[in-house]
Amino acid sequence: MGAKADPWRAALLSVLLLAALLAAWEWAVKGGGGPAGPAVDEELAALLSPAAAAGGQTAMPAPSDIGARLLELLSDPFHRRGTNDQGIGIQIAWSLGRVAAGFTLAALVAIPLGFLIGMSPLLNAALNPYVQVLRPVSPLAWMPLALYTIRDSSISSIFVIFICSVWPMLINTAFGVATVRREWLNVARTLEAGRWKTAIRVILPAAAPTILTGMRISIGIAWLVIVAAEMLVGGTGIGYWVWNQWNNLSIADIVIAILLIGLVGLLLDRMLGLVQRWVAWQE
């Protein structure tokens, strides 16, 4: 195995690479790329955006312009000035609320069912074909059916988050439960521990790291899918905000949204990563 990288040197290299990228971007837009910078194709913009049809082309913003716009957005992130003019903080909060609701419902279904599947080879064999057929289906493919049956865009988005979150948790929970060491289960039987006590005191602690791995995968997929779902259904949320800014041809706002979506996704993953390390154990 190779030597472990120095974290301080790695962080310094990351900062230098970012600085070089931003400097090259700034120069390309305001220096070498001319004052107008690269423009959005007029025909494509007119096709996709009403604002483009009215206003023509728009320049790609420089990092300094994006930074100034970011400070402006963060100066009042929770303002409400109408249906289509709400702060970036409110939009992210709407998306996080939908993700939390769908993710929680998925956990309430997937973890107990995963326990049953992992503890019963018969149930595993019976349900595995259904899991393997439904798991590869894109969550957005469920959106038209959800909108037709539920007839509420916000609840339909939560349903899509539920669908995309349930499979990683279900599969990882079943795998973690099924792979608990037989010696530990034999010790529990020797001590005459009941089935419920064995599940809580032996199986759950042993399978917890694998279950948390499934939850980390699920939260990443859920946060990715909610952006696309909100673009389809509109209303509120960071996905709708991105699409609305495209209609206004505010490229700087779109870049800022991409950055914030990535940072929120990173924070969600790190939070579950901390829980995973807390429940991890070593022999």
WOZIHU-V102218 format. One record per pair of residues at least 12 apart in sequence whose ideal C-beta (glycine too) atoms are under 7 Angstrom apart, sorted by the first residue. I is the first residue (numbers start at 0). J is the second residue. If there is no record, write none. Layout:
BEGIN
I,J / I,J
END
This chain:
BEGIN
21,62 / 24,61 / 24,62 / 25,61 / 25,62 / 25,63 / 28,59 / 28,61 / 29,61 / 35,58 / 36,58 / 36,59 / 37,59 / 38,56 / 38,57 / 38,58 / 39,51 / 39,56 / 39,57 / 39,248 / 41,55 / 41,56 / 44,248 / 48,245 / 48,246 / 48,248 / 49,246 / 50,246 / 50,247 / 50,248 / 51,248 / 54,248 / 57,248 / 57,250 / 59,250 / 60,250 / 60,251 / 60,254 / 64,251 / 65,251 / 65,254 / 65,255 / 68,251 / 68,252 / 68,255 / 69,255 / 72,87 / 72,255 / 76,88 / 77,89 / 83,243 / 87,240 / 87,259 / 90,235 / 90,236 / 90,237 / 90,240 / 91,237 / 91,259 / 91,263 / 93,235 / 93,236 / 94,225 / 94,229 / 94,236 / 94,237 / 94,238 / 97,153 / 97,156 / 97,157 / 97,160 / 97,225 / 97,236 / 98,160 / 98,221 / 98,222 / 98,225 / 100,157 / 101,157 / 101,160 / 101,161 / 101,164 / 101,221 / 102,160 / 102,164 / 102,217 / 102,218 / 102,221 / 104,161 / 105,161 / 105,164 / 105,165 / 105,168 / 105,217 / 106,168 / 106,214 / 108,165 / 109,165 / 109,168 / 109,169 / 109,172 / 110,168 / 110,172 / 110,210 / 112,169 / 113,168 / 113,169 / 113,172 / 113,173 / 113,176 / 114,172 / 114,176 / 114,198 / 116,173 / 117,172 / 117,173 / 117,174 / 117,175 / 117,176 / 117,177 / 118,176 / 123,173 / 130,166 / 130,169 / 130,170 / 134,166 / 138,159 / 138,162 / 138,163 / 138,224 / 139,159 / 139,224 / 139,227 / 139,228 / 141,159 / 141,162 / 142,155 / 142,159 / 142,228 / 142,231 / 145,158 / 145,159 / 152,232 / 152,234 / 153,234 / 155,232 / 156,225 / 156,228 / 156,229 / 156,232 / 159,224 / 159,228 / 160,221 / 160,224 / 160,225 / 163,220 / 163,221 / 163,224 / 164,217 / 164,220 / 164,221 / 167,213 / 167,216 / 167,217 / 167,220 / 168,213 / 168,214 / 168,217 / 170,213 / 171,209 / 171,210 / 171,212 / 171,213 / 172,206 / 172,210 / 172,213 / 174,209 / 175,206 / 175,209 / 175,210 / 176,202 / 176,206 / 179,202 / 179,205 / 179,206 / 183,201 / 183,205 / 184,197 / 184,201 / 187,201 / 204,280 / 207,278 / 208,275 / 208,278 / 208,279 / 211,271 / 211,274 / 211,275 / 211,278 / 212,275 / 214,271 / 215,268 / 215,271 / 215,272 / 215,275 / 218,267 / 218,268 / 218,271 / 219,264 / 219,268 / 222,263 / 222,264 / 222,267 / 225,238 / 226,238 / 226,241 / 226,260 / 230,242 / 237,256 / 237,260 / 240,256 / 241,253 / 241,256 / 244,256
END
